C-alpha cells in the first residue's frame, strides 16, 4: 500500500511524504499533505520582485583624514582609529606612541564627532587641550586632530558616490557599491547589465 503523498501545488505530481521539493518541477511541496484522490491544488500567484534592501544608514558625505601627502577615506557612520591605521604615516618610533584603539569618529544627525577612546598619549583638536574623558566633541572641515602628539590629521568632508539601487553612500573612487555589490559607474566597467562584484 502506498503511504501518504504530497501533491505538488504547481504541477500536481505526487511526491513521497518526506519530500521538501517536487521531484518533477522542483517547487516546494511542504505546504500540504495530499492523498492520491485529492484534487490538484491551484498554482500560487507569483511573488512580486524583491526591491534591494535599504542601506543600513544614511550618510550624505564621506570624510578624509589627511596627513602629509596621504589621505584615508572613510564612509562608515562610526569607526575607531588606532596605530595600524596610520602605520605608513608615522615612523616606527612615533607609531609606538599611538594606541591600538586611540580615537573614534562618528556621523550623527548630519554632524561629525570625535572622541578619545582611552588612549595612552591623548588626542587634541586644533592643538588645544587633550580631549581624553570629554566624550563626543563636534569636528568640522579643516579641523586638525593631533594623535599622541606625533601625527596631525586634517579632517575633510568629500562628496560620496551614492548607489542608484540602494542609496548607499560609497567612497568617491568606488566602482562597485559596498552594500549591494552593483556597479556604481557602468560605463567605467564596460556598460550593459553587469553582475554583482564577486565576494572577497
N, C-alpha and C positions, 0 to 999 in steps of 0.2 A: 504494500500500500504506500502511495506517495504521501509524504507528510505535507504540512502547511507550506504554501509557496507565497512568495512576494511578487505581486504583479507590478511591472514597471508602469508608472503613471504616464510615461511618454510614448512607448511603443507597444505596450500590452504584453510583452514577453514575461513568462512566469519563471522566476528565479528561485533557487533554494532559499529557505527561510533565513539562513545566516549570511545572505549576501548584503553588501553595502551598496554595490553598484550593479546596474543591469549588465548581464553578460552579452546582450545583443547591441545596445546603443551606448552603454557607459554612463547613463544617467543615474542619479541617486535613487535608490529604491527603499530607503529606510522610512518612508512616510506612512505606509500602511501594509498590513498583512492580509493577503487575499487567498481565497480558495479557488480551485480551478473553475468553479461555476460562477465566480464573481464577474461582474461587468467591468470592462476596461475603464480605468479612470480617465477623466478628461485631462488633456495636457494643461500644464500650468502656464499662465501668461509669462512672457519673458520679463526678466528683471530690467529696470531702467539702468543705463550706464552709470557707473560709479564715478563721480567727479573726483579730481585729485584732492587728497586730504589737505586741509589748510596748514599753513606754516605754523610751527609751534609758538612763534611770537612774531610781532611786527616791529621792525626797526627800520627807520627811513634812511639811515646812513650807516656806513662802516666808519671805522676810525683807524688812524695810524699812530704808531709810536715811532718817532723819527729820531735817530741818533747818528750823527756824522753823515755818511753817505748811504745809510741803510734805513729801511722802513719796514716795520712789522704791521701788516694789515689784518684787522680783526672784524668779524661780522657777528660774533656771538653776543648775546644780551648780557652775559656776565662771565668773567674769566679771571682766574688767579694767575699772576705772573711771578716768575722766580728765576733763579740762577741760570737754568738751562734754556730759558727763552732768550737770554742775552749773551750766551757763551761766545758768540762771534763778534760782539760789540765791545767787549772788555778784555783786558789782559787776564791771564790766569790768576795773577795775584789779586786784581780787583774783583774778579768774579767770585773769589772765595769770600768776599765781604757781603755778597748778595745772598740772601736766604733762599732756600729751595722754594718756599712759598713766601713771597715778600709783600706784594700788594695786589689788590683786586680792583677791576673797573667794571661798572655795571651801567646799563642803559635802563632808565625807568621814567615813565611819564614824560618822554621826549627830552630828557636831560641825561647827562653823563655824570657819574660819581666815581670817586676813587677812595680807597680805604687801605691803610696798612693792616696786614693780617698777622701781626705779631712778629715782625722781622727783628733780627738782632741789631741791625745798624740803622734802622729808621728810613723814613720816606718823607720828602718835603715837596711842597707845591710852590713854584716860583721862588725857590731859595728861601722860603720863610721858615716858620717853626716846624719841628718834627710833628707829623700827624698821627704818630702811634697813640692808640687809645682814644682817638677823637671821633671814631665812627665814619660814616659816609660823608664826604665833602664834595660839593659840585666842582667840576672842572669844565673849562671852556676852551675853544680852539686857541692854539698858541700858548696855552699854559705849559709850564715845564715841570715834569715830575723828576725829582732828583732821587736816585735809588742808592742808598747806603753811602752817599757822598762820593761815589765813584763813577756814576753814569747819569747823564742828563737826557731825558726823553721829551721831545716836544709832542704835545697832543694835538692831532689834526683830524678834522672830520672830512671824509671823502664820500662822494655820491655812490650809493650801492647800485648794482645791476639787478633789477627786480625781475624774477621769473614770470613770464606771461601765463604760465599754467597754474602755479600755486602761490604767487606773490611773495615768495621767499626772497629776502634781500641778500644777494651774493656779493662777494668781493668784486671790485671793478674789473679785474682781469680774468674772472672765471669764465670758462667755456661751457661747463655743464652745471646745472643747478645742484647745490649741495644738499637740498632737501628731497627733490623728486627725481633728480638724475637726467632731466630733459635738457636738450641743448638751449643755451641762452641766446646764441647768435648762430642760427642755422647756416647763414652764408659763410661763416668762418670755418665750418666743418664740412662743407660740401653741399649744403642745402638739402631740400627734399625731406622725406619722412625718416628721421634719424632715430634709431633705438636709444634706449637709456644707456647711460655710461655703465661699463662693466663694473661689478663690485671689486673693491680693493682686496 
